[in-house]
Amino acid sequence: MDDIRSAQSPATAPAPTDSTPTRPARTAQDTLGASLGASAPASPVGSTSVRRDGYARLSAADLGVDTQALAEDFAQLAKGYEDLPPDPYAPDTNRYRRYSHAVYLPWSGELSFVPGAPDPEFGTVTKYWQDEHNPEFPRVLRRLPDIPPALQGNRLLDALIHADLDQALWLQDLQHTPVYIGVHMITLAVRGRQQVAVSSPNCLHQDGGSAATFTFAHLIGCHNINGGENAIATADSAGQRPDTLPPHAVHARFMMTEPLDGYGVHDHRVSHYVAPVHLAHGKNTGRRDILIIGIAPYTPGL
């Protein structure tokens, strides 16, 4: 999937090391509890972990997100997907998106969104760069429509960002530098039997950057579609499709169907993919709404 990577210099990024992070205490309000709403599923693959295996299936229960307490925030976030603008760089892919950056300070626990640049069409935009890791847009600096400020303050979004950080901050590289966070709202939508909605790139891929880059995906909604299967494979499978690989190269293949179904990957250790989306039989419209949260160390060029 067209995931997130930070603005950094991979050539100078240090090798990651394990450590128990020193972090500010978090209150019950920060963690938002550990109870689970009736609609959130248990983790289908509880035996994998991002730290040990480089990837994991993650449900709301795994992340400690209280879906009952945050039901209104979930509804607000889901509604925000209804008016996503078309991908300005691929208008014929039936892909819609918004993207913003945030910065997290591990030593204080402060999370702040970075203001976008003024844009005459979208109001504000944020730069998005994947160097050569996206073969469809190699070394292209894209400017994508920002996530509106009202959604940047959404409590469920905040809870998911912090929960994903908890899955990544065991890495020492992320404990002593500001952490760059890319937040990506993506919809794949189809409105006819002949339409197909495609993520980018349409192959197994990595998001690039340093060895301390992580990507997390959370399903917001999925209606009236076929396809959209996710796959996790070996790192050297990047650039290929899961069906072309020998079985030992594919770690997992799965469908995300319930709200807040998700997964996380430690980017340099695996590759990941989502299949194209088609309209389900007998339906007129279909869509798949996904939230992508990318985490990487911020490494300025000074």
C-alpha positions as CSV (number, residue, x, y, z in Angstrom):
1,M,0.0,0.0,0.0
2,D,1.1,3.5,-0.6
3,D,2.5,3.9,2.9
4,I,4.4,6.5,4.8
5,R,8.1,7.2,5.1
6,S,9.7,10.2,6.9
7,A,11.8,13.0,5.5
8,Q,15.3,11.7,6.4
9,S,18.7,10.7,5.1
10,P,18.8,6.9,5.0
11,A,22.6,7.0,4.3
12,T,23.3,8.4,7.7
13,A,20.7,6.5,9.7
14,P,22.2,4.5,12.5
15,A,21.6,0.8,13.0
16,P,18.8,0.0,15.4
17,T,19.4,-1.4,18.8
18,D,17.0,-2.9,21.4
19,S,16.4,-1.1,24.6
20,T,13.7,-0.6,27.3
21,P,12.5,2.9,26.5
22,T,12.6,5.7,29.1
23,R,9.2,7.5,28.6
24,P,7.1,9.8,30.6
25,A,4.3,8.2,32.6
26,R,1.0,8.0,30.8
27,T,-2.3,8.5,32.6
28,A,-5.4,6.4,32.2
29,Q,-6.8,9.1,30.0
30,D,-3.7,8.9,27.8
31,T,-3.9,5.2,27.3
32,L,-7.7,5.4,27.0
33,G,-8.2,2.2,28.9
34,A,-7.9,-1.4,27.8
35,S,-11.5,-2.4,27.5
36,L,-12.9,-3.5,24.1
37,G,-16.2,-2.7,22.4
38,A,-18.4,-5.4,21.1
39,S,-17.6,-4.8,17.5
40,A,-13.8,-5.1,17.8
41,P,-12.4,-8.6,17.1
42,A,-9.7,-10.4,19.0
43,S,-6.3,-10.6,17.3
44,P,-6.4,-13.4,14.6
45,V,-2.6,-13.9,14.9
46,G,-1.6,-13.5,18.6
47,S,1.6,-15.4,18.1
48,T,3.4,-12.8,16.1
49,S,4.9,-9.5,17.3
50,V,6.4,-6.5,15.6
51,R,9.4,-6.6,17.8
52,R,10.2,-10.3,17.5
53,D,9.0,-11.2,14.0
54,G,9.1,-7.9,12.2
55,Y,5.3,-7.9,11.7
56,A,2.1,-8.6,13.6
57,R,-1.7,-8.6,13.2
58,L,-3.1,-6.0,15.6
59,S,-6.7,-5.5,16.7
60,A,-8.1,-2.8,18.9
61,A,-7.8,-5.2,21.9
62,D,-4.1,-5.7,21.1
63,L,-3.5,-2.0,21.1
64,G,-5.5,-1.3,24.2
65,V,-7.9,1.1,22.5
66,D,-11.3,1.6,24.2
67,T,-13.7,1.4,21.3
68,Q,-16.8,2.0,23.4
69,A,-15.4,5.2,25.0
70,L,-14.3,6.5,21.6
71,A,-17.4,5.5,19.6
72,E,-18.2,9.2,18.7
73,D,-14.6,9.8,17.7
74,F,-14.6,6.7,15.5
75,A,-17.8,8.0,13.8
76,Q,-16.2,11.4,13.2
77,L,-13.1,9.8,11.8
78,A,-15.1,7.5,9.5
79,K,-17.2,10.4,8.2
80,G,-13.9,12.2,7.3
81,Y,-13.4,9.5,4.6
82,E,-16.6,10.5,2.8
83,D,-15.0,13.5,1.1
84,L,-11.4,12.5,0.6
85,P,-10.1,14.2,-2.6
86,P,-8.9,12.0,-5.5
87,D,-5.2,11.2,-5.5
88,P,-3.9,14.2,-7.5
89,Y,-1.1,12.1,-9.0
90,A,-3.2,9.2,-10.1
91,P,-6.7,10.4,-10.8
92,D,-7.7,7.2,-12.7
93,T,-6.9,4.7,-9.9
94,N,-10.1,5.2,-7.9
95,R,-7.8,6.1,-4.9
96,Y,-8.7,9.0,-2.6
97,R,-6.4,10.4,0.1
98,R,-5.2,12.9,2.7
99,Y,-1.9,13.0,4.4
100,S,-0.2,15.0,7.2
101,H,2.9,14.9,9.3
102,A,3.2,15.0,13.1
103,V,6.2,15.1,15.5
104,Y,6.4,13.1,18.7
105,L,8.9,13.9,21.5
106,P,9.7,10.7,23.4
107,W,11.1,12.5,26.5
108,S,8.0,14.6,27.1
109,G,5.2,12.6,25.4
110,E,4.2,15.7,23.3
111,L,2.6,15.0,20.0
112,S,2.0,17.9,17.5
113,F,0.9,18.0,13.9
114,V,3.0,19.9,11.5
115,P,1.1,22.7,9.6
116,G,0.9,22.1,5.9
117,A,1.9,24.5,3.1
118,P,-0.7,26.8,1.5
119,D,-2.2,25.5,-1.7
120,P,-4.8,27.2,-4.0
121,E,-6.7,23.9,-4.7
122,F,-6.6,22.0,-1.4
123,G,-6.1,24.7,1.2
124,T,-2.9,23.2,2.6
125,V,-0.7,20.3,1.5
126,T,2.1,18.1,3.0
127,K,5.1,16.9,1.0
128,Y,5.4,13.1,0.5
129,W,8.6,11.5,-0.6
130,Q,9.4,7.8,-1.0
131,D,12.7,8.1,-3.0
132,E,13.1,4.9,-5.1
133,H,11.0,2.6,-2.9
134,N,7.8,3.3,-4.9
135,P,8.5,2.2,-8.4
136,E,5.5,4.1,-9.7
137,F,6.8,7.4,-8.4
138,P,10.6,7.1,-8.1
139,R,12.2,10.1,-6.5
140,V,9.0,12.2,-7.0
141,L,8.2,14.8,-4.3
142,R,4.4,14.7,-4.1
143,R,2.2,17.3,-2.4
144,L,-0.9,15.7,-0.9
145,P,-4.0,17.3,0.6
146,D,-3.7,17.7,4.4
147,I,-5.9,16.1,7.0
148,P,-8.2,18.8,8.4
149,P,-7.4,20.3,11.8
150,A,-10.7,19.0,13.2
151,L,-9.6,15.4,12.5
152,Q,-6.1,16.0,13.7
153,G,-7.6,16.5,17.1
154,N,-9.7,13.3,17.0
155,R,-9.2,11.3,20.2
156,L,-9.4,7.9,18.4
157,L,-6.7,9.0,16.0
158,D,-4.6,10.2,18.9
159,A,-5.1,6.8,20.7
160,L,-4.0,4.9,17.6
161,I,-0.9,7.0,17.1
162,H,0.1,6.4,20.7
163,A,-0.7,2.7,20.6
164,D,1.4,2.3,17.4
165,L,4.3,4.2,19.1
166,D,4.1,1.7,22.0
167,Q,4.7,-1.0,19.4
168,A,7.8,0.8,18.1
169,L,9.5,2.6,20.9
170,W,11.4,-0.4,22.2
171,L,13.9,0.6,19.4
172,Q,16.6,2.8,20.9
173,D,16.9,4.8,17.7
174,L,13.5,6.2,18.4
175,Q,14.1,7.2,22.0
176,H,16.6,10.0,21.7
177,T,15.4,11.9,18.7
178,P,12.1,13.5,17.6
179,V,9.9,10.9,16.0
180,Y,8.4,11.7,12.6
181,I,4.9,10.4,12.1
182,G,3.1,10.2,8.8
183,V,-0.7,10.0,9.0
184,H,-2.4,8.8,5.8
185,M,-6.2,8.5,5.2
186,I,-6.7,6.4,2.0
187,T,-9.9,5.1,0.4
188,L,-10.2,2.6,-2.5
189,A,-13.6,3.1,-4.0
190,V,-15.4,1.5,-6.9
191,R,-18.7,2.5,-8.5
192,G,-19.2,0.0,-11.3
193,R,-18.5,-3.6,-12.3
194,Q,-15.7,-2.6,-14.6
195,Q,-13.9,-0.4,-12.1
196,V,-10.9,-1.5,-10.0
197,A,-9.3,0.5,-7.2
198,V,-5.5,0.1,-6.8
199,S,-3.1,1.0,-4.0
200,S,0.4,2.3,-4.8
201,P,2.6,0.6,-5.5
202,N,0.7,-2.4,-6.7
203,C,3.3,-4.9,-5.5
204,L,5.0,-6.0,-2.4
205,H,7.2,-3.1,-1.2
206,Q,9.0,-1.4,1.6
207,D,8.6,2.2,2.6
208,G,12.3,3.0,2.9
209,G,14.2,5.4,5.1
210,S,16.2,4.2,8.1
211,A,16.2,0.8,9.7
212,A,14.0,2.4,12.4
213,T,11.0,2.9,10.1
214,F,7.6,1.2,11.0
215,T,4.3,1.2,9.2
216,F,0.9,0.4,10.8
217,A,-2.5,0.0,9.1
218,H,-5.9,0.2,10.7
219,L,-9.1,-0.6,8.9
220,I,-11.8,2.1,9.3
221,G,-14.4,0.6,7.1
222,C,-15.0,-2.0,4.3
223,H,-18.2,-2.2,2.4
224,N,-19.5,-4.1,-0.7
225,I,-16.1,-5.1,-2.2
226,N,-14.1,-8.1,-3.3
227,G,-10.3,-8.1,-3.0
228,G,-8.2,-6.0,-0.7
229,E,-6.2,-9.0,0.6
230,N,-3.1,-8.0,2.6
231,A,0.2,-9.9,2.5
232,I,3.4,-9.8,4.4
233,A,6.5,-11.4,2.9
234,T,10.3,-11.5,3.1
235,A,12.2,-8.2,2.5
236,D,13.7,-9.5,-0.7
237,S,10.2,-10.1,-2.1
238,A,9.7,-6.4,-2.7
239,G,8.7,-5.6,-6.3
240,Q,6.9,-8.9,-6.7
241,R,3.3,-10.1,-6.1
242,P,2.4,-12.7,-3.5
243,D,1.1,-15.2,-6.0
244,T,4.4,-15.4,-7.8
245,L,6.4,-16.3,-4.7
246,P,7.3,-19.7,-3.2
247,P,5.3,-20.4,0.0
248,H,8.2,-20.0,2.3
249,A,8.6,-16.3,1.2
250,V,5.1,-15.3,2.3
251,H,4.7,-14.8,6.1
252,A,1.0,-14.1,6.1
253,R,-2.0,-13.4,3.9
254,F,-5.2,-12.1,5.4
255,M,-8.3,-10.0,5.0
256,M,-9.1,-7.1,7.3
257,T,-12.9,-6.9,7.6
258,E,-13.8,-5.5,11.0
259,P,-13.3,-1.9,12.1
260,L,-9.8,-1.3,13.5
261,D,-8.5,-4.7,12.2
262,G,-4.9,-3.9,11.5
263,Y,-1.2,-4.9,11.3
264,G,2.2,-3.4,11.9
265,V,5.5,-4.0,10.1
266,H,9.2,-3.1,11.0
267,D,9.8,-1.9,7.5
268,H,13.4,-3.1,6.7
269,R,12.7,-6.7,7.9
270,V,9.6,-7.5,5.7
271,S,7.7,-6.3,2.6
272,H,3.9,-5.7,2.5
273,Y,1.1,-5.5,0.0
274,V,-2.6,-4.9,-0.5
275,A,-4.5,-6.3,-3.5
276,P,-6.7,-4.3,-5.8
277,V,-10.4,-3.8,-4.9
278,H,-13.4,-4.7,-7.0
279,L,-17.2,-4.2,-6.6
280,A,-19.0,-7.1,-4.9
281,H,-21.7,-8.9,-6.9
282,G,-25.1,-7.2,-6.8
283,K,-23.8,-4.0,-5.3
284,N,-23.7,-0.5,-6.9
285,T,-20.8,1.1,-4.9
286,G,-18.1,-0.2,-2.6
287,R,-15.2,1.2,-0.6
288,R,-12.3,0.3,1.7
289,D,-11.2,3.0,4.1
290,I,-7.8,2.6,5.7
291,L,-5.6,4.6,8.1
292,I,-1.9,4.3,7.7
293,I,0.5,5.5,10.4
294,G,4.2,5.6,9.6
295,I,6.8,6.0,12.3
296,A,10.5,6.9,11.8
297,P,13.3,9.0,13.5
298,Y,13.5,12.6,12.4
299,T,17.1,13.1,11.1
300,P,17.7,16.7,9.9
301,G,20.5,17.3,7.5
302,L,22.5,19.6,9.9
